Amino acid sequence: METIHQEFQVAYRYPVYFTEGVFESSNPVLVSTICADDDAENSGPHKLLCVLDEGVCQSRPELPQQVEAYCRAHPDLTLVRPPMMVPGGESVKNSSDYVELVQEAISEFGLCRHSYIVVAGGGALLDMVGYAAATAHRGVRLIRLPTTVLAQNDSGVGVKNSINAFGKKNFLGTFVPPHAVINDFDFLHSLSDRDWRSGMAEAVKVALIKDAAFFEFLEQHAKALANREPAPMRKLIHRCAELHLKHIGTAGDPFEKGSSRPLDFGHWSAHKLEQITQFRLRHGEAVAIGIALDTTYSRLTGMLPEADWRRTLDLLEALGFALYVPELDGPLSRCDPDSLLHGLTEFREHLGGRMTVMLLAAIGRGVETHYLEDEIIRNCIAELASAATAAGRRAV
Amino acid sequence: METIHQEFQVAYRYPVYFTEGVFESSNPVLVSTICADDDAENSGPHKLLCVLDEGVCQSRPELPQQVEAYCRAHPDLTLVRPPMMVPGGESVKNSSDYVELVQEAISEFGLCRHSYIVVAGGGALLDMVGYAAATAHRGVRLIRLPTTVLAQNDSGVGVKNSINAFGKKNFLGTFVPPHAVINDFDFLHSLSDRDWRSGMAEAVKVALIKDAAFFEFLEQHAKALANREPAPMRKLIHRCAELHLKHIGTAGDPFEKGSSRPLDFGHWSAHKLEQITQFRLRHGEAVAIGIALDTTYSRLTGMLPEADWRRTLDLLEALGFALYVPELDGPLSRCDPDSLLHGLTEFREHLGGRMTVMLLAAIGRGVETHYLEDEIIRNCIAELASAATAAGRRAV
């Protein structure tokens, strides 16, 4: 009997807003996003479950009340229960407990596919709640309010969610775009210096592989960025988010079916470094080291001019990143799960297909390779170690 | 700062094959599907995890060995472990235990997004394994080998997966198309008469809402179908799968973002009937009653000519379906979770948006409505009860 060939396309659209004071009653962004499609036949009130990062609420204890007041002020929104408070940070992804907590609330309060989950927090919390929202009823609408630099310019604007499982980072998850993202700059004021800085690593990353002018902007404002001046940080976040979204939207593989993954430049080692430092390193701190490592690799193999390599390491250091941790000097074997090199094995296994790693040909121009040599990686680590010794600087 | 509007499309393609003896070494369908995209840079051997329905293996005890022999005969396939045996039937969806078992095997044997999970079983097992495959690494390739009429002509060829949670059917799941579907007619020989019959309800459903000629075909061959003649059953499965796929591919909402759900004709009550009969009714048996109910509703409200109503009930009975169970006569309240009418509440909540139910204007022509009257539903039940008494026939 004749084979049936099924073929269709699914269109995705979502806005990324930039605002301040998202939960001030006079701020229209959230309510107008939720009511955007209302018409005579489909209208509010819309059910809304809110999940907040406990860490964020520690520095902004008025936040839960603000959320409740906002929903009271807008009769088209029905907050189904007081905001759920959930810890932030990687630990929230380490079991399915919190995912089930969110799914249970979705069930208990009768949310449907046209209801809304509004989550405010760092990247890890957004990942976890995103996974719960994507799987309950096969997908409840998710509005992300990223509260860190990293989440506002990178993970929080993308199409992925996840939790960790079987000791593997992001082992479980889905590709499901959010309904909307609202970047509220106010959330950044209460970040620690470490978290403020950490998120800038992804901006350096995307500038290096895609946008030399943006890299120059970062160089020019490195000191101001390190000193927490708001204006250049807003620019950094907007441009980084824009480049990230542009890649997802136009590079032809938004749900990563192929083997190419340019946005993961510097990440094969970063994911592993987070793990072998028992998450003492923040994701962005690990990415900064990963960028330094792969940029050094690019130089040592003759792909990247020395001047570009120097500028890259200088920028990372000017932003305040330390580019060496003792764990880099552990065993180097692709088969040893405790080894940095095992990161390459896990990277390929998680992404699938042919091993593909991004390197640099110039600032603003990434190139992909399918082979990395262990011996050269060893030399890269030695370079980073001696540079750190020379500078008297080591990472946390 | 300027809002960024993200917008992209994702293209999906998958084949649905019809074959016999899929695991005979000489049958090329499975191996050629897996190796279809091989080229100089991406080639085998391809890792493959196989999950088999224990019930299927009871009637075909040689199946696991056949799978192993098939993979040995094709060096491009690496079966990572002997086939996993998992119970079939709805119970496999009632906790996350089996999902975790499959995910753990994916982790343990190092499968990646380009590896394959091959699952042979009924609709419930396909749903469960599909959910595990869709979430591990954010999606491992899934090849479905549906072994029942219902799975071959309906659920197994579609884009959904799920498990039950919080007492709600299909509460957790995703929309993720399979890599391929292989309908092996041989699996149907060992079905019980109940399972053979049960799957035909979805064919009646899709014929009623979309294809009068197919309905006539079913009428003409009702006796042969009930007597398990293979030729008309092959035709039934092919046409039903084709209509199902055509709807998903061309009706503009493959991942069910809106409120319209024509393929769920007869299903608001069917899902609930399965539950309130403690799954004594097979899905298809419940769908047959659900079709009878909504067809009767269409007639009682003057939408559907009496002759079309009569033909529909006659066809369902000729195929061997009983159209009444005592549970239909339970309490009727939309707020009582034990009531059939609560099925309407759950149906809307699961699908989201405005309550939308398909009714019939004619054989081959469904129309949607947004209101059902409880009193008329009561009358429909009374009609089915008296028809059953008159015929001396009751469902299991």
Chai-1 contact restraints between the chains, C-beta under 6 A:
chainA,res_idxA,chainB,res_idxB,connection_type,confidence,min_distance_angstrom,max_distance_angstrom,comment,restraint_id
A,M1,B,F18,contact,1.0,0.0,6.0,A-B,restraint_1
A,M1,B,H238,contact,1.0,0.0,6.0,A-B,restraint_2
A,T3,B,P15,contact,1.0,0.0,6.0,A-B,restraint_3
A,T3,B,Y17,contact,1.0,0.0,6.0,A-B,restraint_4
A,I4,B,V16,contact,1.0,0.0,6.0,A-B,restraint_5
A,I4,B,E242,contact,1.0,0.0,6.0,A-B,restraint_6
A,I4,B,L245,contact,1.0,0.0,6.0,A-B,restraint_7
A,H5,B,P15,contact,1.0,0.0,6.0,A-B,restraint_8
A,Q6,B,Y14,contact,1.0,0.0,6.0,A-B,restraint_9
A,Q6,B,L245,contact,1.0,0.0,6.0,A-B,restraint_10
A,Q6,B,G249,contact,1.0,0.0,6.0,A-B,restraint_11
A,E7,B,R13,contact,1.0,0.0,6.0,A-B,restraint_12
A,F8,B,Y12,contact,1.0,0.0,6.0,A-B,restraint_13
A,F8,B,G249,contact,1.0,0.0,6.0,A-B,restraint_14
A,F8,B,P254,contact,1.0,0.0,6.0,A-B,restraint_15
A,Q9,B,Q9,contact,1.0,0.0,6.0,A-B,restraint_16
A,Q9,B,A11,contact,1.0,0.0,6.0,A-B,restraint_17
A,V10,B,V10,contact,1.0,0.0,6.0,A-B,restraint_18
A,V10,B,F255,contact,1.0,0.0,6.0,A-B,restraint_19
A,A11,B,Q9,contact,1.0,0.0,6.0,A-B,restraint_20
A,Y12,B,F8,contact,1.0,0.0,6.0,A-B,restraint_21
A,R13,B,E7,contact,1.0,0.0,6.0,A-B,restraint_22
A,Y14,B,Q6,contact,1.0,0.0,6.0,A-B,restraint_23
A,P15,B,T3,contact,1.0,0.0,6.0,A-B,restraint_24
A,P15,B,H5,contact,1.0,0.0,6.0,A-B,restraint_25
A,V16,B,I4,contact,1.0,0.0,6.0,A-B,restraint_26
A,Y17,B,T3,contact,1.0,0.0,6.0,A-B,restraint_27
A,F18,B,M1,contact,1.0,0.0,6.0,A-B,restraint_28
A,N42,B,R354,contact,1.0,0.0,6.0,A-B,restraint_29
A,S107,B,F166,contact,1.0,0.0,6.0,A-B,restraint_30
A,G110,B,E349,contact,1.0,0.0,6.0,A-B,restraint_31
A,C112,B,E349,contact,1.0,0.0,6.0,A-B,restraint_32
A,C112,B,G352,contact,1.0,0.0,6.0,A-B,restraint_33
A,R113,B,G352,contact,1.0,0.0,6.0,A-B,restraint_34
A,H114,B,G352,contact,1.0,0.0,6.0,A-B,restraint_35
A,H114,B,G353,contact,1.0,0.0,6.0,A-B,restraint_36
A,T135,B,L172,contact,1.0,0.0,6.0,A-B,restraint_37
A,H137,B,H350,contact,1.0,0.0,6.0,A-B,restraint_38
A,R138,B,G173,contact,1.0,0.0,6.0,A-B,restraint_39
A,R138,B,T174,contact,1.0,0.0,6.0,A-B,restraint_40
A,R138,B,F175,contact,1.0,0.0,6.0,A-B,restraint_41
A,F166,B,S107,contact,1.0,0.0,6.0,A-B,restraint_42
A,L172,B,T135,contact,1.0,0.0,6.0,A-B,restraint_43
A,G173,B,R138,contact,1.0,0.0,6.0,A-B,restraint_44
A,T174,B,R138,contact,1.0,0.0,6.0,A-B,restraint_45
A,T174,B,T174,contact,1.0,0.0,6.0,A-B,restraint_46
A,F175,B,R138,contact,1.0,0.0,6.0,A-B,restraint_47
A,H238,B,M1,contact,1.0,0.0,6.0,A-B,restraint_48
A,E242,B,I4,contact,1.0,0.0,6.0,A-B,restraint_49
A,L245,B,I4,contact,1.0,0.0,6.0,A-B,restraint_50
A,L245,B,Q6,contact,1.0,0.0,6.0,A-B,restraint_51
A,G249,B,Q6,contact,1.0,0.0,6.0,A-B,restraint_52
A,G249,B,F8,contact,1.0,0.0,6.0,A-B,restraint_53
A,P254,B,F8,contact,1.0,0.0,6.0,A-B,restraint_54
A,F255,B,V10,contact,1.0,0.0,6.0,A-B,restraint_55
A,E349,B,G110,contact,1.0,0.0,6.0,A-B,restraint_56
A,E349,B,C112,contact,1.0,0.0,6.0,A-B,restraint_57
A,H350,B,H137,contact,1.0,0.0,6.0,A-B,restraint_58
A,G352,B,C112,contact,1.0,0.0,6.0,A-B,restraint_59
A,G352,B,R113,contact,1.0,0.0,6.0,A-B,restraint_60
A,G352,B,H114,contact,1.0,0.0,6.0,A-B,restraint_61
A,G353,B,H114,contact,1.0,0.0,6.0,A-B,restraint_62
A,R354,B,N42,contact,1.0,0.0,6.0,A-B,restraint_63
